[in-house]
């Protein structure tokens, strides 16, 4: 049938993930939103397969902003002990859902469907003291911890660092992997009132192409590491490129705005808020756009990431053995509240990530935006080969909330090779 976030987490319990551990991880995420009650219901399909269903009792809450949601998720993952690639999977699911919500609610404008994409290579990772909150501009050099900032290159690109140390400064081009949502007109925190500015006239990190550019001093190069002055990046931020700052071409690397080469402040002239950025002080910014499935994505993806980590699942070896069912109606899309089936956010994910899917077989929503985001974040390969259940395969079945009768159980089946 289809897929929802709670069905996926329930099926992982069926595969052997600790039921108490999954519930605790989901409770941790729910506590950030104000508390929640979770119950796992056990059942059996007519074929004799054991099933799990996660029942969540929670009050309606205001949607989270695109900007706030990543911080909530990061706190939930850290408190639940989810690390490494499993935390990365959770953040990918959130970014995918935020992107789909922007498309679904028209935040991208009329040209949303005309976006083009270009492949970019990650050449290294930034290492900084910032795990939960990073400044929007680098802190002052005098306040920075010794050797607290460096870029560690992938071994394949180390030879490209030759002679870099002959420069005093460089540009660090980064991929802002925690960026999750943007609007073309934004209300920056720099100015009082409700006046909006074009996204490209701001320094917001939430952009169509979330690329960061930081000019920083080079301290030294040691093997794969380029030790630098302060960076305004989260620890582990992917680095796309390093470019030397050339004084005679780019202007002197001035430390104050009093020197002509450093440029002016444009419409930011006279802003008190600018001082926070000059000093590299972390602070909150309001976002543009809201994550309508915040409760689902935070609970379900935290529980799923914890379960995947506890079982040591290889996230690079996920396979879908049949198309996901999205649901539908008698004469095409039917109503889901005031939205069609599949919901616009779900359709945006199906289109962007080329997920193999089919309509029907019932008049209902089967694939939710959260379920689609989790599926896309897993980056599965698709095959028509059915798994050989006799070859040491575990089976886990997660049920959805809707009941279509025993003939068509609303079920998601997962298989795990021992």
N, C-alpha and C positions, 0 to 999 in steps of 0.2 A: 504494500500500500504506500502510504506517504511517509513523512518524517517530520517530527517536531523535536525540540530540544529535550523535553522531558522523556519522550520515547527513547531517544538515544541514550540518555543517562540510565534509564530503567533497563535497557537491553544490556548495557555494560555491567550492571549488577548481576544480570542473569549469566554473564560470562565469567563471573567470579570476583568482580570488584566488591570490596566490603560494603555492605548496605549501610552500616553505621557510618563508615568513612565518607561515603557519598552524601548522605544526609547532613553530616556535620559540615562538610564543605559548602553545601547549599545553604545551610543555616548561617554560616559565616558571611556569605554574600548577602543573604536576606537581612541580617542584622544591620548592615550598612544602609538599608532602605527603610528600617524601622521595625524589624521583626517579622517572623513568618512561621507558619506551622506546616510541616511536611510529613507525609505518611507514605509508606510503600505498601501497596496492595499486591497480594500473591494470588495467582490463579492458574488455570490449566486450559489449553486449547483442546478441541476435540481430538486432535492428533496425539494428545498426550504430552505436548511440550509445555513446560512450566513457563509462566509469564510473570512479569513485574509491571506495575503501573505506579507512577509517582503522582500523588495527589497533593496539591499545594493550596493551602488556605491563606489568602493574603488579601488585604484591603486594597482598593484602588489607590494608586499613587500618581503624582504628577510625573510626566516624562522627564528624563534626564536630558540635559543639553549634550550635544555631541562632544563638547570640550570636557565636560565633567565626567562622562561615562568611563573613559580610560583610567582615570584616577581611582574610581570606585572599583573597577575590575582589578587593577593592580593591587589594591589593598586586600581584596578578597583572595587573590591568588597567593600573595605573600603570607597572609594569615593562615591559609590552608596548606602552606608548604609546597605549592606548585611552582616549579622552577624550569629553567632551560627551555627546550623545545616545546614542552607541554604548555608552558606559559605563553610561548610564542604562538602556538596554535590558538589559544584562547583570545589573544589580542588580534590575530588575523580574523577570527570570526566576528569580533566586534567591529573592526574596520570595514569588513565586507558588508555587515548589516547597516552601518552608518552610511556608507556609500549608496546602498540600495534605497535607504530612506530618503536621501537627498534627491535621487532620481525620481522616486515615487511621489514626492511632495513638491516637485518642481523647483527645488532650490538651485538646481544647475541651470535653469533657464531652458529656452526652446532648443538649444543646440546640444542638449544632454546626450542625445543618441548619436551625435556625430563626432564624439571624442575619438582621437587617434592615440595610440600608445607606442612607446618606443622601449625596447629592452635596454636595461642598464645593469652593469656588473658591480657587485659589491667587492671592493678591493681590500677591505679591512673593517675593524670595529673600533669605536671610540671607547676609552675607559676613563670614567669620571667618578666623582663621589656621589653622583645624583642617582638614587634609585627610585624615589617617589616623586620628587618635584625638582625640576631644573629651571635655572633662570632663563629669561628671554634674551639676555645678552650676557657675555662672559663677565664674571666678577673681576675686580681689579687685581692686577698681578701681585700687588703687595699683600693681598689677603689670601692668596691661593696656597694650598698645602704643597710642600715640596714633592715633586714627582707624582702629583695627584692626577695629572692629565696626560694622556698619551694616546696615540693611534697605533694599534697593532695590525700590521699588514698580513694579508693572506700570504703564505709562503710563495705562491706562484708569482707574486708581484714585488718581492723584496728587491730584486735587482734594479727596479725602477727608482729606488731611493738614492742611487749613486749621485753624489754632488749636491743633494738637497740641502745638506748642512751648510753649504756656502752662502745660503740666503739667511736673512735675519727673521723673516716672517713668511707665512704661507697662508693660502686659502684652503680651508677644509670644507669640501662639498659633501653633505650628508643627506641620507634619506631619513626623514622624520617619521619613523615607523609608528609612533603613537599618535600621529595626526589622525583625526577621525571626524571630519565634517567641515564644510565651509559654505559660505554664502557669498555671492558676487557683490552684494552690498552688506557692509558690516558696520556695527557701532563700536568703534575702538574704545578702549578704556582711557585713552589719552585725553579726550575731550569730554567736558560735561554736556549733558543734554542728550537728545535722541538723534542728533544729526548722523547720517550714514555716509560712509566713504567707500569708494570702490576698493575691492579686495587688493588690487594690484597697486593701490596707493597706500597700503598698510604693510606692516611687517608681521602680520599674523602667520603663525606656523601652520595654520589649517588652510591648505591651498589645493587646487586641482592636482598639481604635481608637488607633493610635499618634500621639496628639496631645501635644505638649509645651507647657508653660506656663512662661514665664520673666519675672520682674519685673526691669526694668532701668531705669537712669537715662537720660533723654533729654539728649544733649549739644547737638544742634542739628538742624534740618531744612534741607536744601539741595536744592531741586528734587525729584527722585524719591527722594532718600536721607534716611533718618533715622539719624543717627549716635548710637550708644548706648554705654552701658557694656558690660562683657563679657557675651557670650552663650555659652550652653552648647550650641552647635549646630555641626554640620559646615558647612563652606563650601558654599553652594548649597542649603541646606535650604529647602524650600518654606514660605512663610509663609501662614497661613490668615486671620489677623486681627491687628489692633493695637487694644488697648483702653487708654484712659488709666487710670492708678492715681489714684483720688480719695481723698485722705487722710482726709476726714471720714467716708467710707463704708467704706473698706477698711482703715483703721488707718494710723498713721504709717509711712512707709517706713523702718523701723528698720534699722540696719546691724548690730545685735547682738541676741542673744536675751534680753537683760536687760530689755527693755521689754515690758510686758504685752501690748500690741497685736499683737506679732509671733507670739503663740501658743506652744504647747509642742512638745516633741519626741515625744510619744506613746510608743510602745514602743521608740523609738530612744534614749530617755534614757540617758545614760552611755556611749554607744558611742564607742570610739576611732575607728572607721571614719567616723563623722559628720564628724570634723575634715577629712578629705580632701575631702568634699563642700563644707564651708564655705569651704575654701580654693580650690576649683575645680581640684583636682589630678587629671589623667587617671589612671585605674587600671582594672584588669580586674575584671569581675564574672562569676561562674559563671552559666551559662544553664540553662534548663529545656527539655529536648527535644533530639533529635539529628537531623541531616540525613543520612539513610541513603544518598543518592545524591551525597554531597559530591564524590567523585572525578569522577563523570560531569559534574556541573553546573559544577565549577570548570574542568575541562579543556575541555569542549565549548563552554561559553558564552564562555570567553576566546578560544578559536580562532575562534568564529563572530563575536564582536564585532570582533575584529581584521580578519577578512575583510570584513565589511560596511563597516567604516570605510575599508579600503584601496580598495574599489571605489566608495565614495561613494554607497552605496545609500540611497535615500529611504525612511526607516523609516515615514513616514506614508503610503506608497503600496503596501502589501503586500496582495496579493490571493490568496485560495485559490480555485482553479477547480473543486475537487471535495471532497467530505467526506473527512476522514482516516479510514483504516481502523484499528480498534483491535484486531482479532483476536477470537478466541472459541473455542468448542468444539462438540462434537456436540449436546449438549442444554443449551446455555446456557454460563455461565462455566466454564472449566476451570482447573486448578491452574497457578499460576506460583510454583513452590516451594510454599508454603502459602497463597499469595494467589490470588484470582480474577483472571480476565482480563476487562476491564482491571483493573490493580492499583488498590487503593483510592485512592492518591494521584492516579493518572491520572483516575479517575472524578471525584474532587473538583474537579480543574481543568476537566474537560469540563462539569461542572454549573455551576461558578462563572462561567465565561467564555463559556458558550453556544457552544462550538466545534462546528461541524457535523461529525458523525462517523457511521460505519456499523460494524456488527459484521462479523466474518469478514474475508476469505474462507478463512482457514486456521486450524488449531487451534494457535495460538501467540500470544504477546504481540507486537503490531506497534507500538503506540504506548506508549512508555515515559513515566514521570513527567517525566524531563528533557526529552524531546521535546515533551511537552504543555506544559511550562512555557515553553519557548522559543517555541512557537507562540502561546501566550497573550500573552507579552511583546511579540510583534510586532504584536498587535492588528489582525489582518487583516480585510478585508472578504471576504465569501463571494459567489461568483457561479458560475453554471453555464456562463458563456461561456468557451470554450476559447481560449487564446492563438493568435494567427496567427503561426506560426513562420516564415512567409515575410516577415514585416514587421520585419526587423532584430532578431529575438529570439535571444539566446544561450540555450543549454540546458546545464544541469549535472545530472548524475545521481550520487547518493550511494547506495551499497549498505550494507545492514545485515549483521550477523554471521550471521544465520540464512539458510540456503540452501533455498529452496522449489522449486528447479528452474527451468529456462528458461521454462516456461509461465507461472509466477507469480514473476517476479523480485522480491526484497525490496528495492525501490528507491524512492527519493524523487526526484522531478524538480522542479527549480527553473528558472524562466525569467526572464531579465533583459532589459528593453528598453533598447537602446543609446541 
